[in-house]
Amino acid sequence: MNHSARLINLQERSSGKRYSSFGWMSGPTVLLVTHDLRESAYLANRIIVMSSRPGRVIEDKQVSFCTPPQCGNDVRASFCRSDAQLENFDRRRSSCKRQRAGYQMMAIFKRRFLSMIVILGFFALWEFACLVFHISDIVLPRPSQSVVELWERWPAIAPHVVQTLYTTMIGFALGTVLGVLGGVLIGSSRLAYDTAYPLLIGFNAIPKVAIVPFWFCGSGSVLYPRYYLRCRSQCFRSL
């Protein structure tokens, strides 16, 4: 473009008058984006109110007052004091926000409800297939049988559940701490990044089943291999 642009900082209080005078006297079409309805009423001769995400027009209002060069800024300032029209804009905008929030909640509820229906349908189909085709319990037990067995044998299963839970949590905590510290170190130094990155790639390529027996033979306990597996998985995720 060959013509020079005129830039106005609307953050300054005096800029509104300069913009209004420039806009009305020069005659170009100017698009002003603002969050202040009173500012738009003072500066514009047409106000378009939009909602957010998704953006759509909820109000299109022509300002019927005369322009500042014709009758001064007092008439246009009186429109700013016309709270009824501006409050109507605010109410419509707030109503659209509430409707959008309601639509989002309904969409989330519908998605969760449908997912629950699909999951329950899957287990129902599983149960039905085992009964119709007479599948042996050894090959594929029915979901109802699994629930009954879990309830009846819970006193024997509970200690193992507790042990698995606390070993998982300890490994998770250690892996998170080591991963965060390692990530900070690698991100803060180029030398640390160039040194640690190839080692991490090579170490991650080693199968877990190849290292766990060494942990078990060296420690003589099954707890340390469990700590190692959880810690390793979480550490690489944190990095």
Secondary structure by P-SEA (a helix, b strand, c coil): ccbbbbbbcccccaaaaaaaaaaaaaccbbbbbbccaaaaaacccbbbbbbcccccccbbbbbcccccccccaaaaaaaaacaaaaaaaaaaaaaaaaaaaaaaaaaaaaaaaaaaaaaaaaaaaaaaaaaaacccccccccaaaaaaaaaaacccaaaaaaaaaaaaaaaaaaaaaaaaaaaaaaaacaaaaaaaaaaaaaaaaccccccaaaaaaacccaaaaaaaaaaaaaaaaac
